[in-house]
Amino acid sequence: MPINYPFLKQLRLKTIIYLGDLEIMNNYLDWIKNDTEIRFYNLLFESSQEPFNKPDDIQQATQSLTFALQLILNKENYPILIHSNKGKHRTGVLIGIMRKVLQGWCLSGIFEEYEKFAMGKSEYDLELIELWQPELYIDDANKPDFVRI
């Protein structure tokens, strides 16, 4: 068992959201399935390091991001772990959109936070954060306290 699984178990996570385009390691999936009651969501999200030039890429990214935001909007899913391959660009895009849409942050603050954790800007990530406006269903009874909309 990898060294971090006991640590993750003690966090008592209810939900893990994985954003990526790589296959998940079998031992990770087996651990989630057999040793925890965590709900695991593997959401396909291609890298936005290059411009989205295929309609399927845009549609898949928006579906994955919208679904992830809907999970975040339901406090019954908490505590949540959100991660991607390296925890920088894809996770940064989701968190940036969350900051903009759910918390009302200004873009300069979002971009500063993104740059701090992503170790360098990706113009396409920042463009996606800036321009994308999801349509979300918000259940006021189940929304987390940090949501400002």
Summary of the structure (lengths in Angstrom):
residues: 149
radius of gyration: 15.6
end to end distance: 41.4
largest distance: 42.9
contacts: 405
relative contact order: 0.17
helix: 49%
strand: 11%
